[in-house]
Each structure stands twice: as C-alpha cells, then as structure tokens.
Amino acid sequence: MLKENRILPRPNSSAALPSLSSNLLLAGRVFVFSPIFLLILVQVMIGAGAGLFIPYFNIYFVQYLKASPALFGLLNGGATAVTALLTLVAPWLARRIGKINSVVVTQVSSLPLLITIGLVPLLPLAATLYLFRQGLMDMSAGVLQVFSMEAVAEKYRGIANSGYQAAFLVPWALMAPVGGLIIAHLGYPAVFIGGALCYLLASTTLWVKFGRGRENRFGNVGASDDGSIVYPAAESSHVEISSNEMLRS
C-alpha cells in the first residue's frame, strides 16, 4: 500500500504578531492616558523645577543678596512655620473649591513670588516673599497626595506612592547639577524662571486632566480589585465617595 504523506500546516506565527503588537500599543496608550501616569508626570515636573533652584537658595541669599547666615536661617525657619500654618488651611480650601482646584490655585499663586525673588535682587523684598513662597507651593501637598492615592486601586497604592516619590526625587537629583551650570553661565534669574516654568507645566497638567470638577471621576477607583482604572460613564452611574467626607475623616 502506498502511504499518503500528509504535511500538516504550520501555525502562522506572523499572524499573531500584529495582534500582540496592537495589544501592546493599546496597553501603552491606556497607561499613558491613565491618572497614575499623569500624576507621576506631575511629580517629575515638580521635582525637576525644584532641583533647578532650591539647592542654591541659601547661596543666592548669602552670597548674592549679602544676607548673613543667621538671617537666612531665621528666614528658613519662618518659611517652614508659615508652611505649617497654611497646611492647616488646605483641607478647608479643598472642601470649598475641590482638591485639584486648591492645589492648582496655591501652586500657581506661588509662581509670581518665585520669579520676583529671582528677578528683583533686593534683600528686604526677597526675604519677605521667601516666607510665603514655600508655604503657597507646599500647603496643598497633602491634598495632592490624598487625590493621588484615590486615583489608584487600593492594592496598588503602595507601589504608586513609591513611584510618586521616585518621580520627584530622581529629577531633583538630575537637575541640581544642571541648575549649577545654568547659574554659572546665565546667572540666578534663569534657574528661577526655569523652575517656575516646570511648576506651571505641572499645575497645567493637573488642571487640564483633573480640574473643573473632573476629579470626582476618580473618587471610587479604590473599590476596584483588579487594578484597573474605573472611568464611569456618568456621575450617577456609580456610588461615589464624597471628597469632602474623605477630607473630614
């Protein structure tokens, strides 16, 4: 008998490649437009801006504005005290206008003070503005942290928190030497303007993505157990935890 040799068709592996690549592209797109990515990006911009000028604040005051080390130490302590007091006001402000709105308003309010400190080298003026610039910039940091945790599923919040911290500290470390080079070649005003621009980009990102009441869309993400981001179709289609109630707790 003649044996019939049948050649089994080989699976076409190339057919699976487009499907795999499209899935990867879709997953990448979802991640890029997800709240956690945008919040990490915000921390990157804030860290980069801070790294440009904050390491050189003491040198700017002592060497450039001719303040004594004792005076700058007093200013630094006073700025920390003002920050602590303003931080107590932040929850009230967040209840009145919303968490993201309060973060954006306070951060943007600090930018004219920062630019004036760098562009107007007068010690009395710079010292006065220094007391309040840090407070306005940092008073809503806790409010932003609360919202950043709300935007992530509960079991991933530890990883997200570590990601936020790394996203802030790594750009700070990278931009600190860059700030020194800028000061050496362009002077102090350039680093203050650069820092203000980074802060403005961070605030703009927050406002465009989460501002004007859109922060409520992410208030119930923590109830998801599979790590996915919840995007409700309408405000009435899900049970939502009020931001005001969370701030009161």
N, C-alpha and C positions, 0 to 999 in steps of 0.2 A: 504493500500500500504506500502511496505517496503521502508524505506528511506535508500538510499545509503550514508553512511558516507565516504566522501572523505577527506583524510588528505592531505592538501596542503604541498608541500615540503618546508622545511625551507631553507632560504638562507644560504649557507655555508659561514659563516663569516671568517673561517680559510683560505678560498681560497683567500680572499682579503689581508690577512696579508703578504704573500710573495711579492705581488705586491707593497704594501705600504712600506715594508722594503727595497725592491730593489730600489724604487724611492728615499727613504731617503739616501740609500748608494750612489746612483748616484748623488744626490744633494750634499752630503757631499764631494764626490770626485771632483765634479766640483768646489766647493768652495775652497777646499784645493789647487787645481792647478790653481786657478784664480789669476790674478795680485794683487787684493786687499789683499788677504790672505798673499801672499808672501811679499808684501810691509809692511804689519803690522808685519810680522815676522822679517823683516829687522829692523824696529823700535824697536822691542823687544830686539834684539841682541845689537843694538847700545845703548839703554837705560841701559841694564844690564852691558855692558862694562864700560859705563860712571859712573854708580853708584859704581863700584868697587874702582875707584881711584880718581875721580875728587873731591869728598868731602874732600879728605885728601891731596890734592896738597899743600895747604898752610902749613899744619903741616909738610909735608915732607921737604919743603924748609926751614921753620923757625926752626923747632926742629932738623931735621935730618941733613940737609946741613948747618945749622947755619946761614942762611940768616936773615937779620934784617927785621922786619915787613915793614919798609919803602921801602926796596929793593924789597920785594915781591909785594908790592902794585904797585911799578913802573913797575915791570915785567908784572903784570896782566894788567895794563893799556896799556903797549906796545903791549902785545899779542892781546888785543882787537883792537887796532889800525891797526896792521898787518892784522888781520882777515877782518876788514872793507875794507882795500885796496885790498886784494886778492879776496874778494867777487865781486868787480867791474870787475875783470878779468874773473870770472867764466862764464858769458854769452858768451864772446868771445871764451873761450876754448870749451864750449859746441857746438858752431857753427862749430868749426873746427873738432872736433872728435866725437861729439854726446853727448847727455845729460848723459846717463848712463855711457859711457866711461869716461867722465870727472869726474863724481862722484867717480867712482872706482879708477881712477888714483890718484886723490888728496887724497882720504882717505887712500889708501894703501901707498902712499908716506909719510904719517904722522906716520906710524907704526914704522919704524926704529928709528925715533926721540923719540917716546914714550918709546920704550924698552931701548934705550941708557940712557934716563933720569933716569930710574929706576935701571939699572944695573951698571951705572958708576956714583957713588956719588961724583962728582966734581962740586962745585957750579958754576964756570965760564962756564963750558960746559953745565950743566943742564939749566942755565939761558938763554944761547944763543939758545938752542934747544927749550926751552919753548916758546920763542917769536914766533916761526914758526910752532910748532906742532899744536896748536889750529887753526891757520889760514888754514893750509892744510886740517885739518879734517873738518872744518866748512865752507870753502869757497864755496862749491857746495851744501850746504844745501838748498838754494833757488831753484837751478836747480832740485834737487831731489823732492822738493815739487811740482814744476810745473808738472813733469812727473807723480807723484803720483796722481795728480788731473786728468791728461789726461787719466789715466787708468781706471777711474770710470765714469759711466754715470752721466750726469750733475746734475740731480735732487738728486743724492745720494752723491754729493761731500761734503756737509756739514757734513753728518754722517761719511763719510770716513775720513775727516780731524780730527774730534773728536776722531775717532778710532786710527788714527796715533799718536795723542798727548798722548792718554791714554796708548797706546802700548809702548811709550817711557818713560813716567813718572812713571808708576807702576813698571816696572822692576828696574828703578833707585832707587825708594824708598825701594824696597825689597833687592836690592844688596848692598846698602850703609852699613847697619849693618854687612852684610856678609864680606864686604871689611875690616871693622874694626877688625873682628875676624881673618881674614887671616893675617892682619898686625901684630896683637898681637902674633900669633903663628908661622908665617912663614917669617915675615918681609915685607918691602915695595916692593922688586922686584916681589914678587908673584902677587900682585894686578896689577902692570903694565903689566906683561905678560898675566894675565887673561883678562885684558881689551883689550889688543892688539889682543888676540885670538877671542874675541867677535866681534871686529871691522872687523877682517879678514873674519870671517864667514858671516857677513853682506855684505861685499863687494863681496865675492864669490857668494852669493845668487843672488845679483844684476847682476853680470857678466854672470852667467850661464843662468839665465832666460831672461834677457833683453839686455845683451850686444851684441857686434858684429853686430850692426845694427838692432837687433830684436825689439828694442824699437819702431820702426816705425809701427809695427803691432798694437800698441795700441793708435796711434795718433788720431783716429777718433771715439773712444769709446763714447765720449761725445755726439755724434749725436744720440745715441740710447735712445729712450724714455721709454723703458720698463725695464730698469735697467740691462739688460743682457750684458755680456761681448762679444764684437764683435771680432771674430777671422777670418779675411779674408783668403780665400784660397790662394790668390796670391796678390802680391803688386799691380798689375794692375787691380784687380777686384773691387776696391773701390776708391772713391775720398779721397785723404789723405791731411791733412793739414801739411805743412812742419814744422818740429821742428824749423828750422832756422827762419821762418817767425814768429812763436809764440814768439821766444826769442827777435826778433827785435821789437815787438809791445810793 
